[in-house]
Amino acid sequence: MGRKKQENVAGENVSSNNSEKLQNPFKVIGHVFSSGDILTKLSFIILGLSNMCRGQILKGILYLAMECGFFFYLILFGGSALVRLGSLGTVQQSKVYNETTGIYDVIKGDNSMLCLLYGVTAAVIILLFICIWYSGIKSALKVQELKRDKKKIPSFLEDIKDLFDKNVHKTLLFLPSMGLLIFTIMPLIFMFLMAFTNFDSDHQPPGNLFSWVGLKNFRTILLSGEKIGKTFWPIFGWTLIWAVFATFLNYIFGMLLAILINKKEIKLKKLWRTIFVLSIAVPLFVSLLAIHLILADSGSLNILLQELGFIDKSLPFWTDATWARVTVIIVNLWVGIPHTMLITTGILMNIPSDLYESAKIDGAGPATIFFKITLPYMLFVTTPYLITQFISNINNFNVIYFLSAGAPLTVDYYKGAGKTDLLVTWLYKLTVDNKDYCYAATIGILIFVICSTFSLLTYRRTNSYKNEEGFQ
């Protein structure tokens, strides 16, 4: 019995080692080629051959049809799309005067944007076919082993049934995965590649083609002394300042408000919470547009203060850079504090009351209790939330755009950028107002690098990540 047990354990170890070995796709391909017979090896070239010759005719035909369809697409469309991707078009659209009709005839040329789009599509289709080919050669070896071991080879209908039984996860994930690929990944790749072109207001296809410029846009924005480079760094600095104030002031005041409402001496707790939550119930853009009009030079607040004799001229809420920046931070507090209050209220209720009672017995005051018990517990639980909020505030388009629209504008900045613009609102202006798509794509990549780097480095250094059981 002991010997059989040892053999079983050894067999399991060998099996697990083989499965680990075959996790690498290149090792899987090598294993299939070395272990496969002539039909399996020919399946590397003629997809589905092993399946067709061993009884899985419909499955083999499907693999072969997908291979033929891929090469048909590659010959007719994909190959030329990949070639045009390298140049982004060479023939520019032009007009030629037609003496017979007396008008100019448009001679169509290449369209750089379509060249880029079709090239990305061709590259993605090639990657998809590689996945299908990889699945096909694995299936070829599997059916060979079933035939060799004289086991039942599943029919096409049995494979279909498996897709709704033990392989149902593949069926359920197929449509979401394709939607993610088509509507998210491909547009991201398209926009990413746009950062390496000169697709700006002076290069608008089909009249004016754009081309690849490599890292020129990154050098122009980050290192050059041009106006756009001199605009990026001040806006980047203000974006970080805004994100810090908008995140931590909301967090601190929201937590203090929650602590205040949760005190035993406070009555009508539900009423107070409802009052503060009303700002969340109103759509954010409605509130921001209303506040923008109220604080305008001829808005109701300035007019009221002038009528009461408190001021002689309008307060420069949107015309002075310092006033505008302080204003958007304060208004964001009014919008953001209720969110933090709701989140921290639930956490405060879960802090063990024994900790507070023990601290009071030891003579700790309210400040000591807050900094030694409440704040550490809150930070441990809400650190991921803080990181998320910080990143969200870096990309907080709504508050800035609807409230100040980047005002006040200045001639020192590049093409309509303002003193309260964040990188994300400036990116929007570059695309919609100025059609400088290459610079906008470059800034988008820089925002992604900044946010992802900060998130990963910060979270991995927090107690929420290092000491998950710390407050259990």
Sequence and secondary structure as in RCSB ss.txt:
>XXXX:A:sequence
MGRKKQENVAGENVSSNNSEKLQNPFKVIGHVFSSGDILTKLSFIILGLSNMCRGQILKGILYLAMECGFFFYLI
LFGGSALVRLGSLGTVQQSKVYNETTGIYDVIKGDNSMLCLLYGVTAAVIILLFICIWYSGIKSALKVQELKRDK
KKIPSFLEDIKDLFDKNVHKTLLFLPSMGLLIFTIMPLIFMFLMAFTNFDSDHQPPGNLFSWVGLKNFRTILLSG
EKIGKTFWPIFGWTLIWAVFATFLNYIFGMLLAILINKKEIKLKKLWRTIFVLSIAVPLFVSLLAIHLILADSGS
LNILLQELGFIDKSLPFWTDATWARVTVIIVNLWVGIPHTMLITTGILMNIPSDLYESAKIDGAGPATIFFKITL
PYMLFVTTPYLITQFISNINNFNVIYFLSAGAPLTVDYYKGAGKTDLLVTWLYKLTVDNKDYCYAATIGILIFVI
CSTFSLLTYRRTNSYKNEEGFQ
>XXXX:A:secstr
 HHHHHHHHHHHHHHHHHHHHTTSHHHHHHHHHHH  HHHHHTTTSTTHHHHHTT HHHHHHHHHHHHHHHHHII
IIIHHHHHHHHHS S   EEEEETTTTEEEEE    HHHHHHHHHHHHHHHHHHHHHHHHHHHHHHHHHHHHHTT
     HHHHHHHTTTTTHHHHHHHHHHHHHIIIIIHHHHHHHHHTTB  STT  TTTS   B TTHHHHHHHT  
SHHHHHHHHHHHHHHHHHHHHHHHHHHHHHHHHHHHHSTT   HHHHHHHHHHHHHS HHHHHHHHHHHTSTTSH
HHHHHHHTTS SS   TTTSHHHHHHHHHHHHHHHHHHHHHHHHHHHHHHS HHHHHHHHHTT  HHHHIIIIIH
HHHHHHHHHHHHHHHHHHHT HHHHHHHTTT SB TTSSTT BTT  HHHHHHHHHHTS  HHHHHHHHHHHHHH
HHHHHHHHHTTSHHHH TTTT 
